[in-house]
Amino acid sequence: MFKIIPVKKQGKYNLNVQLQDLGNNILHERQYDVVFSLSCMDWNVQFDDMLTSAWEFVRPGGRFVATFRLTSDEGCKDMRRSYQYINFDGIMEGETANYVVLNVNEILHQLLAFNPLEISAYGYWGAPSDTAVTPYEKICFSAFSIIKREPSENSPVNFKLDLPKEICEILKEPF
């Protein structure tokens, strides 16, 4: 899937939006100001590969914006233990998709491995979807914005984390 969506110029911004499957080589060796993964990556059985691939498409100084399901407990990327039925009738049958729930420390360490300039996050507690089969009774729905550092930038990572108290209480250094 490859689409370029023209966006009418408004104010000082002239936008060119491209929707692309990260597995498609048409994007190979290109970088972008902003890469979004909103309710996408955490449905994929290849979560770690998708995260790394998305980050590679962000140009220095650009942003990666993604949503994740978080827990203060052990995370789960195993589709045999955490999945959701995909249908519009709300019934527990049919096609399923991975329902990745990440331990907050693990995802922050994954993001730190990219050596970003800044990691910002907002999150709130909620119940898993009615059609999800998962060991979690509550999860933190979160949105992250990660800025890719310029090659010449050497300051420490800046954290702006607005996450629930129970999530923040278990954060390990350097957060």
C-alpha positions, 0 to 999 in steps of 0.5 A, a space after each residue: 500500500 502506498 498513497 500520497 495524500 495531498 494536503 491543502 496548504 494552510 498557513 505556513 505549512 505545506 504538507 505531503 502525507 504518505 501512507 506506507 506499509 513499512 515492509 514495502 521497499 519503496 521507502 528504502 533509504 528515505 527519511 521523514 520529518 514525522 513518522 506515525 504509528 497510531 494503533 498499528 505497531 502494537 497489533 503486530 507479531 513483529 513488534 520489535 522489528 516494526 519499532 526499529 524500522 519505523 525509527 529508521 525512517 525518521 530524519 535527524 531532528 524529526 519525530 516518531 509518534 506512536 501509541 502503545 499499551 503499557 503495564 507496570 507488570 511483565 509485558 506480553 508480546 505473545 499472541 498465544 496469551 494476548 490477542 484480540 478478535 477483529 470483527 465489528 460485531 464484538 463477538 469472540 470469534 473469527 480473525 485475531 490480531 496480536 494485542 501487545 502490552 509493554 512493560 513501561 521500563 522495557 519500552 523506554 529502554 528500547 527507545 533509549 537504545 535509539 539515542 533520542 534527543 527527547 521522549 515525551 509520553 502521555 497515558 491513562 488507565 483503561 480496560 482492555 477491549 471487550 474482544 481482547 483476550 489478555 492477562 491484563 485487567 487494566 492497561 495504560 493507553 499511551 501516546 509517545 513522541 520521540 525526537 531523533 537527535 541531530 548527529 552533532 547533538 550530545 546532550 542527555 535525553 530529555 524526558 517529559 512523561 505524563 503517565 499514571 502514578 502507578 506507572 511512574 512509581 516503577 520507572 527505573 533509572 535514568 527516568 
